Amino acid sequence: MISLTHIEAALAAVDAEVKALLYNQSISLTEKDEKMLPLLREGKVLKQTYEDLCYLRDNPPNTPSGCKVGSYRED
């Protein structure tokens, strides 16, 4: 799946941005928190999407009723 490759690249980019913020000594901790929170949320969504797509790749739906991947999620 090509989408998995794109999600992996996006996860790597988010991780790089978070690391850059962590190592940046010129900004305050409050400013770091404000900038990192949306990045960490984005990373969480990307990770869950990646896991869902991997599950669908490995376990394609075989019923005509559609996909039920959400019922197998661990929140």
BABAPA-97744 format. One record per residue (C-alpha): x, y, z; residue number from 0. Coordinates in steps of 0.1 Angstrom, whole numbers, plus 5000, padded with zeros to 4 digits. Example, Ala and Ser with C-alpha at 12.3 -4.5 7.8 and 13.67 -1.06 7.14 Angstrom:
BEGIN
{atom {5123; 4955; 5078}; 0}
{atom {5137; 4989; 5071}; 1}
This chain:
BEGIN
{atom {5000; 5000; 5000}; 0}
{atom {5014; 5033; 4990}; 1}
{atom {4994; 5051; 5017}; 2}
{atom {5015; 5032; 5044}; 3}
{atom {5047; 5047; 5029}; 4}
{atom {5032; 5082; 5031}; 5}
{atom {5021; 5077; 5067}; 6}
{atom {5055; 5064; 5077}; 7}
{atom {5071; 5095; 5062}; 8}
{atom {5046; 5118; 5080}; 9}
{atom {5053; 5100; 5113}; 10}
{atom {5091; 5105; 5108}; 11}
{atom {5085; 5142; 5100}; 12}
{atom {5064; 5147; 5131}; 13}
{atom {5091; 5129; 5152}; 14}
{atom {5118; 5151; 5137}; 15}
{atom {5098; 5183; 5145}; 16}
{atom {5092; 5171; 5181}; 17}
{atom {5129; 5164; 5186}; 18}
{atom {5139; 5197; 5171}; 19}
{atom {5116; 5215; 5196}; 20}
{atom {5130; 5194; 5225}; 21}
{atom {5166; 5203; 5217}; 22}
{atom {5159; 5240; 5210}; 23}
{atom {5172; 5259; 5240}; 24}
{atom {5162; 5293; 5228}; 25}
{atom {5124; 5289; 5235}; 26}
{atom {5107; 5286; 5268}; 27}
{atom {5091; 5255; 5282}; 28}
{atom {5056; 5270; 5279}; 29}
{atom {5062; 5278; 5242}; 30}
{atom {5076; 5242; 5236}; 31}
{atom {5044; 5228; 5252}; 32}
{atom {5022; 5249; 5230}; 33}
{atom {5040; 5239; 5199}; 34}
{atom {5044; 5202; 5208}; 35}
{atom {5009; 5194; 5218}; 36}
{atom {4994; 5196; 5183}; 37}
{atom {5023; 5177; 5169}; 38}
{atom {5019; 5149; 5195}; 39}
{atom {4982; 5147; 5187}; 40}
{atom {4989; 5145; 5150}; 41}
{atom {5014; 5117; 5157}; 42}
{atom {4989; 5098; 5177}; 43}
{atom {4963; 5100; 5149}; 44}
{atom {4989; 5090; 5123}; 45}
{atom {5000; 5060; 5144}; 46}
{atom {4964; 5048; 5148}; 47}
{atom {4958; 5052; 5111}; 48}
{atom {4989; 5033; 5103}; 49}
{atom {4979; 5005; 5126}; 50}
{atom {4944; 5004; 5111}; 51}
{atom {4957; 5002; 5076}; 52}
{atom {4982; 4975; 5085}; 53}
{atom {4953; 4955; 5101}; 54}
{atom {4932; 4959; 5069}; 55}
{atom {4961; 4949; 5047}; 56}
{atom {4967; 4918; 5068}; 57}
{atom {4930; 4910; 5074}; 58}
{atom {4909; 4922; 5044}; 59}
{atom {4872; 4922; 5050}; 60}
{atom {4855; 4892; 5036}; 61}
{atom {4819; 4901; 5043}; 62}
{atom {4798; 4924; 5022}; 63}
{atom {4787; 4943; 5053}; 64}
{atom {4819; 4963; 5053}; 65}
{atom {4849; 4969; 5075}; 66}
{atom {4847; 4965; 5113}; 67}
{atom {4883; 4975; 5121}; 68}
{atom {4871; 5000; 5148}; 69}
{atom {4857; 4972; 5169}; 70}
{atom {4892; 4957; 5173}; 71}
{atom {4908; 4990; 5184}; 72}
{atom {4925; 4993; 5218}; 73}
{atom {4921; 5028; 5230}; 74}
